[in-house]
Amino acid sequence: MDALLSLQAAPAWFIALPDTAAATPLATRAHPYASRSLLHASGRPWLLGRWDERTAVVGRCGGTRVAVIGEHTVTEQELEQDAAAIGSASPAALDRAARRPGSFHLVASGGGRVRVRGGVVNLRRVFHTETATFGHGPVSVASDRADVLAELIDADLDERRIALELLTSSVPYPLSEPPLWRGVRAVPAGHCLTLEADGRAATRQWWSPPDPVVPLAEGAARLREVLTEAVGVRTRGRELVTADLGGLDSTALCCTAAHSGAKVVAYTAALHDESGDDVYWARRTVKELEAIEHHVVPAQDTAMTFDGIDTLHDVLDTPSIITVDRNRRMGIVEMAAARGSGLHMTGLGGDELLAGTPARLHALLLTHPSTALRNIRGYAAKYRWTRRATLRQLLDRRSYRSWLGRVARDLTRPPPGADTPLLDWAVPPRMAPWATPDAIAAARELIRAGLSGIEPRGRGHGEHRELVAMDGISQWTRHIGQMAAPLGVTVAAPYYDTRVIETCLAVRPQERITPWRYKPLIVEATRGVVPETSRTRSTKANATFEEEAGLRRHRRRLLALCDDSRLARLGLIDEGVLRAWCRRSLAAETESYLLHPTIACEVWLRSREMAPPPHGNAAPTQPIADRER
């Protein structure tokens, strides 16, 4: 593994350093690979990295500095006011700044402290580590990428932690959060990291979900406002933006952008499955909104699952399940780049917010029993849940800690059936059939070691499931962004903006989540925005056919990953068992998906062995207007 792959090859990253001489060796190590830098008021390095100059704004007041990096419309004058408020010890100033429209990292320096904030889900992540530098004491440093920190401190991979990546559904919260390198830690979403000059680091929670008490009509009006605001952040100052035009969520964004007067180029990928109806609905939408330039990608030109899986070279800081569909998802982004777009909008995030989870029925059963019982019957009929299984989960009042303990116990049991109700804390993950006894033992030990003091992500089953789902899918979105960055394209997901998330979660769950209507909140919010011919669409296409056909078409590529498997080298998988599975005919919804986490991890481990680009490719580091005025 090359020690400096990400520092040299990742097109976008930053590190935040405390205002102390102890951080100088780390700044010196990163400096040759950075193209931009910002300084503390003391003149010491504060922020180093690579970022598009248009995404960064800095405000200064006295000895305080505030920087915003990402998708926003924040002005230097606004940040100067923030810096003044923070410098006068106003505790709420940073909170207010973090709630502005858009998606961004917020970094403040002042009073001997550096404070770093990402988002309320895992789209804008923050990592940190503590290390000792020669001639100085300990020092803590932060970054938006875990691999960059790992390279700065020469951290080793945690092989036992990699065993958790073999779980056949997502790694359970909060075990899904830590990076795969020893000594590198993740800041929980919705928390602020503080770096002290004496080397200490601390986190503080600054965000929690709102109480869900807002009526649907009021919430829809508010959602329309914040979604218009969020889309405006992305279209402002751009000659054109591109967007997915597929399901209801992306349609809402595309139409909102078109109504703003922006030049919108939309793409719809046709599916090989004839029952996929995205193209039909997209054409109906575009017919009513002539301002949209629309391109349909024919099914034969759309990559299937596992396409190119043995030749991928993305530099990601964690394994990503999105890898198995990488070429299918990136095909449109590549077309957007060729069209001249610098920003591509996606509807990812909409499902978790707008459809929600039936697990909210636990709380609803106590507050609105008649509505809950009616909805229970609706969901049971819709998903073919048995009465016995449904009641068993609804009446189960055991804690999240207890649920996670059962996960550790049952790692090798068969996975739940497709008709299992979705009312528990999560779908219980299982270890892959090809995992070795050592891998199973390591995963079980890590889960049990994390049980002490564990709390769910949210208040109750429903809020927990929604927030964990948002964390997971926003992490995928983050990975798509890392894949798109070399093309010069920002992948924007407005549904993950803090203001959009808060607006949706504030709506009464019995009105936002129901088996009787499809995403009623966005349907009501887009009256007069999305054409009536497509606003009330109640279908959602899926790529099951692409999965099964892709497995058949790209079987040789999958088998190539079984040869000299890096996971097998680590003693985590039985290469022969994995190869046998890859040779089988597998059903997409009950068998093929079991491959995804393992294949993603194998591809990621191989990618870490890539040779970095020539060192001279990095642009010279120069401060961005960091002179006192």
N, C-alpha and C positions, 0 to 999 in steps of 0.2 A: 504494500500500500504506500503510495507516495505521500510524504508527510505534508506537502503543501499544495495538494491538488485543488482544494476549494478556494484557497486564498488567490491562486493564480487563475483558475478557470471559471469560478462563479461570477457572473456578470454584475450581480448586485448584492451588496452586503455592507454592514457597518459594525464597528465595535465602539463601545462607549467606555471611556477610561476615567477613573477618579482623578481628582486634582491633587496629585502627589508625585514626588520624584520616583516612588517605587513602581509607577506604571510606565516609566520611560523605556525599560527594556522591551516591554510588550509592544509599545508604539514603534520602537525601532524595528522589531521583527515584522510588524504588519506594514510599515511604511512603504517598502518597495513595491507592494502589490496593490496599494490604494491609489485611486485617482483623485480623491478629494479629502480634505481635512478641515476641521474646525477646532478652534482653540478655546480653552478656558480663559477667563479674564486675567489669570496669572500668566498666560502665554504658554502653558503646558498643553500637550495634546488632549483633546476632549473627544472628538469623533473622527474616526478614520474609516475609509472604505471606498466603495464604488456605488454611486447612485446618480441618477439622472438629475442634472442641476435644476430642471424644472419642477422636480418633486420636493425640493428642500427649501424651507424658509427659516430664517433665524431672526429672533428679536433679542435686543440687549437693553438692559437698564442697570447702570452701575456695575456691580460685580456679578450680575445674574444673566445667564444666557438661556434661551428656550429655542429648541429646534423642532420642527415638524417635518417628517419625511414620509411621503406616500401620496395618496389621492385625497386632495383637499383644495379649498380655495382660501386658505388662511393667508392674511397679508402680514408683512413685516410690522406694520403699525399695531395690528392686533396682538402680535407676539411681544412687542415692546410693552404693551399694557399688561400682558400676562407676566412678563419678567418683572415689571414694577410691583405687581401684586404679590408674586412669589417672594421677591426680595424683601417685602415688608411683612413677611411671615403670615400671609393669608393662606390658611390650610385648604380652602376650597378652590383656590385659583387654578391649581393643576387639574382638579376634577372638572371644572367648567371647560377648560381648554380641551380636555380629552373627549368631551361630548359634542364637539363641533361636527358638522356634516362631513362625511367621507370615511376613509379607512387609512390609518396612518400610525406611525410610531411617534411618540412624544418624548423628548429628552430635555431635561432641565439641569443646569449647573449653577450652583450658588450656595453660599454659606458653607463651603467645604463638602457639600454633598452633590451627588449626581443621581437624579431620579429618572427611571426609564419605564415607559408604559407602552404596551401593545394594545391588543383589542380585548373584547369580552368573550371572544371565541378564539379558535386557533389559526385564524388567518394571518394575524400580525403577532408573531410569537417573540418572546424574549427569553434568552438563555444567559446563564452566568456561571462563572467558575472562580475559584480562588487558587492562587498559586504563589510561590515564593520566588522573588527575583534576586539575582546575584547582588549582594551588597545591601539589600534592603529587606524589610520584613514582608509579611503576606500582603497581597493586593488582590482585589476582586475586579473583574472586568465583565462586561455584558456584550451581547451581540444579538442580531436577529437571526443568526444561523448557528446551529450547534456544531457543524463541522468546522467552521472557521475558528471557533474557540478551541476545539479539540486540537487543531493544528497549531494554534498559538502556544499551547502548553504541552504538546507532544503526548496527548492522552491516548491510551489504548482502548480498543473496543472491549466492551463488557460482554464476553461470550455467553454468560448465563442470562443476561438480559435479552440477548438475541433469541433465546429459546422461546420467549413469550411471543415473538413475532410469528411463530408457527401455529398459533391458535387460529382455528378455522373461521371464526368471525372476529370481530374487533377485540383487541386487548381491553379488558375491563378497566374502567376508571377507578382510581387515578394511576394505575400501573401503565396506562397508555402514554402518560406524559413524559417520563424521564427519557433523555437521549440515550443512545447506545454507546456512549463513551464514558469511561470512568472519570469521575470528578466534574462532569458537566451537568448542570442542573437546569430544569425548566422553571420559569416563573408561571404559576397558574394563571389561566385566562382571568381577566378582571382584577388582577393584582398589579401593584406598582413595586418595582425594585428600587431600592436605595443603596448606592455604593458610598461608603464612608471613606474618608481619606486615610483612616488607620487600617484599612484592609477588610473591614467587616462589610457584610451585605445582609440586607433584611428585606422581606416582602410584606406588603400590607394590602388587604383587600379594599378596593375602592368602588367596586361595582357589585350589585346583586340584582336579580331579576325583580321587576315590579310586581306588585299585587295585581292579580288578574280580575279587575273589577269594572273595567270600562265596557259599556254596551257596544254591540257590534256597529251600529250606525255611527256612533261617535268615533270608534276606533278606525272605521273605514275612512272617514273624513280626514283623520289625522294621518293615516297611512298614505293616503293620496298626497298629502303635503310633504311628508318626509321622503317618499319615494321620488317625487318630482325634484326635491332638493338633492337627493342622492344621485340621481341621474344627471342633474345639472352640474354637479361637481365633476363628472366624467366628460361631459360634452363641452364645457366652458373652454374657450380658446383653441378648440380643435377644428380643423377644416372638415374632418369626417371622423366618425366612430363606426366600428363594426360591432355586430351583435349576433348572438344565437337567436334564431326564431324557430322555436320548437314547441314546447309545452306552454301552459298558461302563464307560468312565472316569467319565462323569458319574453313571451309576447307582451306582457305588461310593461317590461322595461323598454322593449323596442318601440312600442307605441308612445310611451312617455317621452322617449328621446325624440321621436318624430314630431310630436306636438311642440317640443321646445324650439323647433326651427333648425335643429342640427341636421347635417347631412348624415343619414344613417344607411349603412350597407349591411343587409341581413343575410344570414346563411341558414339554410335548412338542409340537414342530411337525410336523404331518403334511406329507409331501412330495406333490407332484403326480404323481411317478413311483410307480406302484402297487407297484413292487418295493421301495420304501423300507419297512423293517419296524420303525422306531423305536417307532411307536405300539403295535404288537403286543407288543413286549418290555416297553415301559413299563407297559402294562396288566397284564401278568403279574406284574411286580414289585410294583405298587401293590396288587394283589389279596392278596398275601402280607403286605404291610406296611400295615395299615389306618391307621397314624398319618400317612401322607402325603396331603395334599390335592392332587389331581391335576387338571390342566387340559390338554386336548388342543386345540391350535390347528388348526382345519380348514385343509386345503391352500388353499382359496379365500381364506382370510384371511391367508395367509402371503405376504409380498412376494417377488417373484422378483428375480434378479440384475439390476442396473442400474435398479431401481425408484427414481424420484426423483433420478437421478444428476445432473441439471442444476439442482437446487434445494437442495442440501445446504449447511448453514451451520455445520458443526462446526469448532471451533477446535482444530486438531491442530498439534503442533510439527514434524511431518514428513509427507510424503505417505504414504498407507497403502493397501495393496491391499484392506484390509477395506472401503474406501469403496464398491467395486462391489456389495458385499452388505450395505451398511450398514443399510438398512431391514428386510431379512430378519432380520439378527441383533439389531437393536435393538427389533424388535417385541415380543419376549418381555420384554426389560428394561423397556420401557414398561408392559407389563402388570404386571410385578413392582412397579413404582413405584405404579401405580394400586391395587394390592392392599395397599400400605402397607409394602412391604419397603424396608429401608435397605441391604440387602446381598444380592447375587445371586451364587450360585456357578456356575462353569462348569468343565467337564472339560477345557478346553484345556490342553495340556501333556502329557496322558496318552499320546498316540500316540508322541511322540519318546522318552519314558522307557520305556514298557511294551512297545511293538512294536519300538522300536530300528531299526537299519539293517543290512541285509545286508553293508554295507561292513566290518563287524567281521570278516568272513571272511578278510580279509587277514592279520590277526594270528592268527586261529584256525588258519589253514592251517599256521602255523609251530609252534604249541603243541599242537594236537589235530588232526592231519591227517585221521584217519579220520572224525571228527565233521564237520570242515569239508567234506570231499568229499561226505558224505551230505547236508549242508545245501545245498551248492551245487547238487546235483541237484534237491533239493526246490524251491529258489527258481527255478531255470531252468525247471522244469516249471510252476510256479505263474504266473510272469510271462512265459512264452514267450520266454526268452532263448535265443539261439543259442549253441551250444557255443563257436564261434570267438570271438564277441564277449565271452563270459563269461571265457574263458581269457585273452584279450587284456588285459582290465582287471585280472584277478587277478594276472597276471604282470608288470604294469607297476609298477615300483618307483621311478619318477621322483618327484621332490620336489613339494611343493605349489607352490613357486616356479615350477618348470617347468610345471606344469599351468596356473597363472595366466598365464604367458607365452603359452601356446598359446591361452588364452581371448582375450587381446588380439589375437593374430594372426588368429583365426577369427571375429571379431565379426559378419561379414556372411555367414558360411556358413549353410546351412539348419540349423535346430535338430535335435537328436538325435531319432530316432524313439521312439514310445511303448514299443517293445520293447527299448530300450537298457538293458543291465544297470545296476544301481544300486550299483556297486562302486568307482567313481572317487571323487576328492576331493569332487566335487559334480556336478550336472547343469550342463554348460557353458552359460552364458548367451549370448544373441545380441542384437544390436541390432534394434529394431523395424523392420519394412519401411518405415515412414514416416519414419525418422530421416534427417536431412539429412547430407550429407558432413561438415559442420562438427561436428555432434553425434557422429558416428562417430569423427572424428579426436580430439575432446576426450576421449571415453571411452577410446579406445585409449591416448592419452597419459597419462591419469590412472592407468590400470592399470599401464602400464609404469613410470611414475615410482614406483609403490609396491612394485616388486619387490625392491628392495635390502633385504636383511636380513629379508625376510618369513618368518614361521613359521606353521604351521597352528594352528588353535584348540585342537586336542587332539593326543594322542599317537597318530598313525596315522590311516588313512582313517576308520575307524569312529567313534572318539571325536570326531574333527573334525566329521564330518557330523552326529552327534547334537547336539553343542554348538551348532553353527551353526544347525541347525534349531530348537533351543530358543530361541536368540537371536531368530530371525526370528518365530516364532509368539508368543513372549512380547511382542515389540514390537507385534504385532497386538492382543494382549490388552490391552496398555497403551493402545492407541488406543481400544479399546472402552470402557475405563475413562474416557478423556477424553470420549468421546461420552455416557457415562451420567452423568457428574458433574453436569451441569445439572439432572438429574432427582432429585438427592439420593440416588443409588444407587451403592454401591461394588460393582464387579465383582471378585469374588475368584476366584483361580485357585490352589488349594492345591497342585497338582502342581508349581508353580514355587517353592515354599518351599525354602530351602536344604537343610533336613534331609530333605525328601522326595527332592529331586534326588540328594543324596549316597547315600541308602539304595538307590535304584534303580540308580545307576551302579556301586555297589559289588558288585552281583550278577554272578556269572560270566556272560559274554556268551553262551556256548554253552547256558546254561539260560534266560537271559532272552529271547534272540532266536532264534527257530527257525521254519522254515516249517511245522512239524508241529503246532504248538499256537498258539492265538490268545492272546497276552498272558498267558503262564502266571504271571507274577509277581503280577499283580493278581487273577487267578483264585484262586490259592492264598491270597493275603493276605485275601480277603474271604469265606472259608469261615465260615458262621454269621452273616455280615453281610448279604450280598446273597442273596436267596432262591435256592435251588437251581434253581428253574425258569428263572432268567435268568442265573445266575452264569457258566455255561459257554457263553454266547452266543458265536458265532464269526463273526458278520456285522457289517458296518459300512455304513450307508447313505451315499450321496453325492448331491450336488445337481446332477449333470450335466444332468438334464432342466430344472431351474430355470434353469440357465445358458442353454441353447439357447432355451427358450421365452421367457426374459426378454429375450434379444437381439431376438427378433422383436417382442415386445410393446412394448419401450421403445426401439426403433430411433430414433424421432424425438428422444428425449432425448439419445441419443448423438450424433446429427447436430447437435443444437443446440450441443454442446460443440465441434464443429468450426468453428463460426462465430466469427470473431475469436478464434481459439485463442491463449491466452497462451504456450503452448509455441512456436507458430508465430511470435509476436512476437519471441521470443528467438532465432529462427533455428534451433530444434532439431528441428522436424518439418515435413514437407510436408503442409500442410492437405488438399490434394486427395487424396493417397494415403490418409491416414487416413479421410477421408470415404468413399472408395471401399470400404475395408475394412468400415466400419460399415454399408454398404448390402448387403454380401454375406451369404449364409447360411454360417455358420461352425460347425464342429464344436467342441464345448466343450473336449475334451481335447487337441486338436492345433492349434486356430486361435484360438478365442474368447479363450483365456487370454492370448494375446499382447497383447490390448487392455488388460488390467488395470493394469499399471504406468503406462502412458501416461495412461489415464483418471484414475487416482488422482492423478497429478501435476498434470494439468490442473485437476481439481476443487480441489486444495490451493492452487494458485496463485491461482485465482479467490477462494477463501475468504479469502486474505490481503488482499483488497481490500474486505472488508466494513467497514461503519461500526461502530465499537465502541458498546456501550451508553452511555447518559448517564453522565458521570463520577460523578454523585451516587449511583449504585447501589452503590458500594463502602461497606462498613460501616466505621466509624471504627476505626483501629488502636488496640489496647490490649494491653499485656503480659498473658500468661497466668500468673498467680500467680508472677511472676518477682521476688518479694521475698525477700531473705535472711531466714532464720528463726533 
